[in-house]
Amino acid sequence: MPGDCILLNGSLGAGKTHFARSLIQSVLSNIEDVPSPTFTLVQTYDTDVGPIWHADLYRINGADEIEELGLTEAMEDAICLIEWPDRLGDLKPDDALVLQFTAQDDPDARAVTATWTDEKWSARLERAIQ
C-alpha cells in the first residue's frame, strides 16, 4: 500500500534486486522491463497497487543525496523498495518491513528473514503465506 517501505538487506548478489524485480512485475498491468536502479539510483513504476519506487542506495554518500532523490517524500506516498537501507541513517522509517537476504551453499538458493515492529506487517504477511 502507498506509504509502505520494504528495506532489502544483504550482500552483493544475495537476491535483493531479483526479489524487487519480481515483486514489481507481479503488480504491473502490462509486462515491462524492470532494470536494476544501481546506476540510476531510483526507478519508479505505476502499478495496480499504487506507485512503486525501487531505490538502490549503494552509491549514496549521505542523507542530503537521499533528500535530493525525493525518497523521503516517496516513503510517505508510494510503496518503496530500498536496497542498501543502512545508507538511510536516521531517515529509516520505523514502520518498515526489513528483509534480510542470505546466499546459501546452493548458488540458486537464498534464505530470507523478515523482521518488523509495526503490527500491520503481521496481518499482511499472514495473508501472503496462506
trRosetta pair geometry for C-beta under 8 A, 3 or more apart (Angstrom, degrees):
i j d omega theta_ij theta_ji phi_ij phi_ji
1 4 5.2 100 58 -23 66 118
1 49 7.0 -98 -89 172 40 103
1 50 6.8 68 -159 11 37 146
1 79 6.9 135 73 -80 19 103
2 50 4.3 -124 -55 175 95 159
2 51 6.8 53 -104 43 104 79
2 77 5.7 -27 -177 174 116 39
2 78 5.7 -45 -135 -109 83 20
2 79 6.1 -89 -97 -42 40 70
3 75 7.4 53 -145 155 45 50
3 76 5.9 -5 -112 -169 81 34
3 77 6.9 24 -68 -77 69 13
3 78 7.7 119 -44 49 33 19
3 79 7.8 -16 37 -82 31 53
4 79 5.1 0 64 -123 95 80
4 80 7.3 -168 98 30 53 67
4 97 7.4 7 -177 3 100 108
5 75 5.3 9 -76 -142 128 95
5 79 7.7 180 -81 -163 37 48
5 80 4.6 -6 -117 64 78 106
5 82 6.7 1 -170 1 96 118
5 93 4.7 110 41 40 151 141
5 95 7.3 104 38 86 102 75
5 96 4.2 -57 94 -108 103 97
5 97 7.3 172 93 26 54 68
6 79 7.6 15 2 177 101 90
6 80 7.1 -177 30 94 62 57
6 81 5.2 -11 68 -111 104 67
6 82 7.2 166 84 22 51 72
6 96 6.7 160 -98 -169 20 90
6 97 4.8 -19 -113 69 75 102
6 98 7.9 166 -163 -88 54 23
6 99 6.3 17 179 -3 99 113
7 82 5.3 -26 -113 69 62 101
7 85 3.8 -12 -152 -37 111 164
7 88 7.8 -84 -116 0 123 144
7 92 7.1 21 -86 -145 148 103
7 96 4.9 57 -16 151 108 139
7 97 7.0 -178 23 87 73 48
7 98 4.7 -20 67 -111 110 70
7 99 6.9 172 84 26 54 67
8 16 4.1 120 150 -146 126 104
8 19 6.6 174 -127 72 131 128
8 20 6.4 -71 -47 -53 162 109
8 81 6.3 31 -21 180 122 84
8 82 6.4 178 20 83 83 43
8 83 4.8 -35 75 -95 115 63
8 84 8.0 -9 82 -10 81 39
8 85 7.0 130 43 -22 46 107
8 99 5.5 -12 -111 68 60 104
8 101 6.8 15 -173 -12 85 118
9 16 7.6 -175 64 -92 9 124
9 84 8.0 99 -112 -98 54 26
9 85 6.4 -70 -69 33 83 103
9 86 7.5 81 -114 -34 101 94
9 98 6.4 18 -4 -175 118 95
9 99 6.8 179 29 89 75 50
9 100 4.7 -24 76 -108 112 66
9 101 6.7 176 89 19 53 74
10 14 3.1 -133 155 87 126 155
10 15 6.6 -27 109 46 166 73
10 16 5.2 -177 49 -49 116 105
10 100 6.3 134 -68 -170 83 51
10 101 3.3 -34 -65 64 154 92
10 102 6.5 -142 -125 -65 104 41
10 103 7.8 118 -175 -27 116 76
11 14 4.9 114 54 -44 64 117
11 103 7.0 -64 58 -3 112 110
13 103 6.5 15 114 -69 93 136
14 101 3.9 129 139 113 112 110
14 102 6.3 -26 -149 -96 117 16
14 103 5.3 -112 -116 -40 66 85
14 110 6.5 108 176 -132 65 120
15 18 4.8 -61 -155 47 66 117
15 19 5.6 72 145 -28 88 100
15 101 4.6 -154 60 -165 96 141
15 103 7.4 152 -16 -81 101 72
15 110 4.3 -21 -12 -90 156 164
15 112 7.7 -95 91 -73 135 104
16 19 6.0 -60 -154 34 25 110
16 20 6.5 19 154 -14 64 108
16 83 4.7 108 145 -117 139 110
16 101 5.5 -149 -62 16 72 149
17 20 5.6 -55 -145 39 34 110
17 21 6.0 37 156 -22 68 107
17 36 4.8 -6 -148 -111 142 104
17 38 7.8 -25 -90 -49 143 98
17 56 7.4 5 -87 -88 104 124
17 83 6.7 -2 -67 -75 73 152
18 21 5.8 -53 -144 36 28 112
18 22 6.4 26 156 -17 62 108
19 22 5.9 -61 -150 37 28 109
19 23 6.3 25 156 -17 65 108
19 99 7.2 -141 137 120 164 153
19 101 7.0 -147 -16 -82 140 135
19 112 7.5 116 -96 -100 147 142
20 23 5.8 -56 -146 38 30 110
20 24 6.2 28 157 -17 66 108
20 34 7.8 -160 119 153 81 128
20 54 5.2 116 169 -137 132 121
20 81 4.5 142 -126 144 110 148
20 83 7.0 -80 -31 -49 147 107
21 24 6.0 -58 -147 38 27 109
21 25 6.2 23 157 -16 64 111
21 34 4.5 152 -140 100 81 126
21 36 7.6 -49 -63 -75 117 66
22 25 5.9 -57 -143 40 28 109
22 26 6.3 33 156 -27 63 107
23 26 5.8 -57 -153 29 29 114
23 27 7.1 0 160 1 62 108
23 81 6.8 149 74 -85 138 148
24 27 6.6 -80 -158 45 31 93
24 28 6.5 40 152 -40 69 105
24 34 5.0 143 86 -128 132 147
24 45 5.6 110 -160 23 115 165
24 47 7.0 -131 -156 -77 67 139
24 52 5.7 -172 -115 103 94 156
24 54 6.4 -44 -63 -53 141 134
24 81 7.5 -102 -55 8 102 151
25 28 5.7 -45 -142 13 37 118
25 31 6.8 30 -154 -131 98 74
25 32 8.0 -158 -112 53 80 58
25 34 5.6 -113 -56 -13 92 141
27 47 4.2 46 122 179 102 133
27 48 5.2 -135 -177 43 78 92
27 49 4.9 -47 -164 7 139 111
27 52 7.3 114 78 -35 130 140
28 31 6.5 116 96 -97 128 30
28 32 6.1 -133 -178 23 157 93
28 45 6.6 -73 -92 179 101 130
28 47 5.5 -77 -87 -118 50 88
28 48 7.3 157 -133 -9 8 91
29 47 7.3 170 -19 -149 75 47
29 48 5.7 126 -63 -59 81 96
34 43 7.3 134 -161 123 67 152
34 45 7.4 -12 -114 -72 99 142
34 54 7.6 73 -173 9 102 164
35 40 7.6 79 101 10 119 132
35 43 6.4 165 68 -86 80 153
36 39 8.0 73 102 9 90 75
36 56 6.6 38 172 -43 84 151
37 40 5.0 -85 -147 68 71 92
37 41 5.7 -29 162 110 104 11
37 42 5.5 37 -158 -98 144 10
37 43 4.5 -139 -77 -11 108 93
37 54 5.4 169 -16 111 132 90
37 55 6.1 -89 99 -132 154 26
37 56 4.3 169 87 5 89 103
37 83 7.8 162 61 29 103 121
38 56 5.1 -53 -90 101 42 162
38 58 6.7 -12 -139 40 76 131
38 59 7.7 91 179 -13 62 117
39 59 7.9 47 -113 2 41 153
40 43 6.1 75 87 -64 136 79
41 55 6.4 -2 160 -148 67 80
41 56 6.3 -130 -139 61 37 75
41 57 7.4 57 -153 -94 87 45
41 59 6.9 -100 -91 61 94 108
41 60 7.2 99 -136 -64 116 96
41 69 6.0 -118 130 -111 130 131
42 53 5.8 -20 -161 -168 109 98
42 54 7.0 146 -155 77 55 49
42 55 4.8 -16 -99 -99 82 81
42 56 7.9 -163 -72 22 41 64
42 69 5.5 132 -24 -170 138 118
42 70 7.9 -117 50 58 176 92
42 71 6.9 -153 -88 -78 137 98
43 53 7.6 152 78 -157 44 50
43 54 4.8 -12 60 59 93 103
44 51 6.4 -9 -170 -171 103 104
44 52 7.0 159 -155 84 54 52
44 53 5.3 -20 -102 -102 81 68
44 54 7.6 -174 -81 20 32 71
44 78 7.6 -63 -137 -149 101 161
45 51 7.0 153 80 -156 49 57
45 52 4.6 -10 59 58 101 99
45 54 7.3 35 -3 -8 109 105
46 51 5.9 -33 -104 -99 56 72
47 50 6.5 -4 66 59 88 32
47 51 7.1 140 21 -109 81 19
47 52 5.4 30 -2 -8 129 112
47 79 7.9 -45 45 37 132 130
49 52 7.7 51 74 -54 97 105
49 79 6.8 24 110 -22 110 147
50 78 6.5 -179 138 -138 105 57
50 79 5.9 118 85 -14 109 102
51 74 7.8 -106 115 -147 121 93
51 77 7.1 14 57 126 126 87
51 78 4.1 -65 96 -120 101 107
51 79 7.0 175 93 24 50 75
52 78 6.3 159 -105 173 18 106
52 79 4.7 -29 -107 72 75 102
52 80 7.6 161 -161 -86 58 28
52 81 6.7 18 -177 -2 104 104
53 71 6.9 174 140 -123 150 74
53 74 4.5 21 -11 173 158 146
53 78 4.9 84 -10 108 101 143
53 79 7.3 174 24 84 67 49
53 80 4.8 -14 66 -110 102 76
53 81 7.2 -173 92 30 53 65
54 80 8.0 165 -84 -158 29 51
54 81 4.8 -9 -114 66 72 109
54 83 7.9 31 178 -9 79 100
55 69 7.1 87 -123 151 127 152
55 71 5.8 36 -80 -113 160 128
55 80 6.7 -5 7 -166 112 98
55 81 7.2 167 26 86 65 56
55 82 4.8 -5 65 -116 106 73
55 83 6.8 -158 100 30 57 72
56 59 7.6 45 118 13 92 88
56 83 4.5 -7 -115 62 67 121
56 84 6.4 65 -170 17 57 113
57 60 4.2 -41 -166 13 80 130
57 66 7.1 5 -121 -92 122 102
57 82 6.4 20 -14 -173 117 95
57 83 6.5 -178 20 87 73 62
57 84 4.2 -143 68 87 84 106
57 85 6.8 100 34 -88 138 30
57 87 3.9 -159 142 57 127 141
57 88 7.0 -91 -97 -50 177 71
58 83 6.9 -22 -37 117 92 106
58 84 4.6 165 -69 -35 60 160
58 87 7.5 -144 -80 -34 17 144
60 65 4.9 -177 -148 94 89 133
60 66 6.2 53 -161 -61 146 83
60 84 7.5 161 29 108 106 128
60 87 4.5 101 75 170 118 146
61 65 6.0 92 47 -9 71 144
62 65 5.6 107 63 6 65 98
62 66 7.6 -122 114 -1 43 90
63 66 5.3 -53 -153 34 44 115
63 67 6.4 48 149 -22 71 101
63 88 7.7 63 -104 -169 83 39
63 89 5.6 -77 -66 50 107 131
63 90 7.0 -11 -92 47 144 90
63 91 5.8 150 -132 -26 104 124
64 67 5.6 -49 -150 33 35 115
64 68 6.5 40 150 -22 64 103
65 68 5.5 -49 -148 33 36 115
65 69 6.7 40 152 -22 63 102
66 69 5.8 -52 -156 30 33 114
66 71 5.0 -71 -175 49 81 128
66 72 6.6 87 134 -40 99 91
66 87 7.2 160 -65 129 121 98
66 88 6.6 104 -112 -119 162 60
66 91 5.8 -178 111 54 154 169
67 70 7.8 43 173 -68 35 26
67 71 7.6 -89 -82 42 20 83
67 72 5.9 -5 -108 0 63 126
70 73 5.2 -47 -174 42 77 112
70 74 5.8 83 128 -28 84 103
71 74 5.2 -55 -144 38 37 116
71 75 6.4 46 156 -29 68 98
71 80 7.0 94 -162 -134 86 140
71 82 7.6 85 -164 -101 131 121
71 91 7.8 73 101 151 110 142
72 75 5.8 -46 -153 24 32 114
72 76 7.6 26 149 -13 57 101
72 91 6.0 -92 -95 -154 102 122
73 76 5.9 -61 -166 33 41 109
73 77 6.3 -4 154 12 75 116
74 77 6.1 -80 -136 55 33 87
74 78 4.5 -32 -168 36 81 120
74 80 5.6 110 125 -80 104 116
75 78 7.5 -40 -71 55 17 78
75 80 5.2 -40 -98 -4 67 152
75 91 8.0 162 -2 165 160 96
75 93 5.6 -173 179 -51 133 130
82 85 4.8 87 113 -85 114 94
82 88 7.0 43 153 -54 152 125
84 87 5.2 33 134 -4 99 115
85 88 5.1 -17 -173 -2 69 120
85 92 6.1 86 167 -112 107 107
85 96 7.7 168 -153 142 157 164
85 98 7.5 -124 57 -121 154 92
86 89 7.9 48 164 -59 48 51
88 91 4.4 -118 -177 74 86 92
88 92 4.2 114 104 -66 131 75
89 92 6.9 -168 82 -17 22 93
92 96 6.7 -85 178 9 82 142
93 96 4.5 115 78 -42 97 99
94 117 6.7 -58 168 65 80 132
94 118 7.4 113 121 -51 75 105
95 116 7.9 27 -173 -164 48 98
95 117 7.1 -105 -112 71 44 88
95 118 3.8 49 -146 -50 84 146
95 120 7.3 36 -176 31 114 120
96 116 7.3 -137 105 -121 42 85
96 118 7.8 108 19 9 19 122
97 114 6.3 -19 -176 -159 100 102
97 115 7.8 151 -164 77 55 40
97 116 5.0 -28 -112 -83 63 118
97 121 5.0 148 -90 -115 105 137
97 125 7.9 149 -129 -58 136 117
98 114 7.0 143 79 -156 54 50
98 115 4.8 -19 64 63 107 88
98 116 6.7 173 18 -73 76 60
99 112 5.6 -13 -169 -168 102 105
99 113 7.3 150 -156 75 50 44
99 114 5.5 -19 -99 -98 72 73
100 112 6.9 151 74 -156 50 50
100 113 4.5 -12 55 57 106 96
100 114 7.9 -162 18 -72 74 27
100 115 7.4 31 -11 3 108 105
101 110 5.6 -17 -163 -176 92 126
101 111 7.6 146 -157 78 43 50
101 112 5.6 -14 -99 -101 64 80
102 110 6.6 142 71 -165 44 71
102 111 4.6 -18 62 60 102 97
102 112 7.6 -176 21 -77 74 35
102 113 7.4 31 -4 -3 114 101
103 107 7.7 -6 -168 -133 111 47
103 109 7.7 102 -167 87 53 64
103 110 6.1 -44 -104 -108 41 76
104 109 3.9 -43 54 99 133 107
104 110 6.2 -156 -6 -92 97 22
104 111 6.0 103 -63 -22 107 91
105 109 7.4 5 56 56 54 125
106 109 3.9 62 74 4 109 117
114 121 7.6 -162 162 166 121 130
114 125 6.6 163 118 -115 160 150
116 121 3.9 -7 112 55 174 156
116 122 7.5 -150 79 -47 128 67
118 121 5.8 94 81 -5 82 99
119 122 5.3 -36 -163 15 60 118
119 123 7.3 48 151 -9 77 96
120 123 6.5 -61 -163 39 38 103
120 124 6.2 31 149 -15 71 116
121 124 5.5 -61 -140 45 36 111
121 125 5.7 30 165 -16 73 110
122 125 6.4 -63 -146 40 20 102
122 126 6.3 21 156 -20 59 112
123 126 5.7 -57 -146 36 29 113
123 127 6.5 28 156 -17 64 105
124 127 5.9 -56 -152 36 30 108
124 128 6.3 32 151 -24 64 109
125 128 5.3 -51 -143 34 37 117
125 129 6.5 22 163 -10 67 105
126 129 6.5 -65 -149 40 27 98
126 130 6.7 30 154 -28 62 109
127 130 5.9 -59 -150 25 33 113
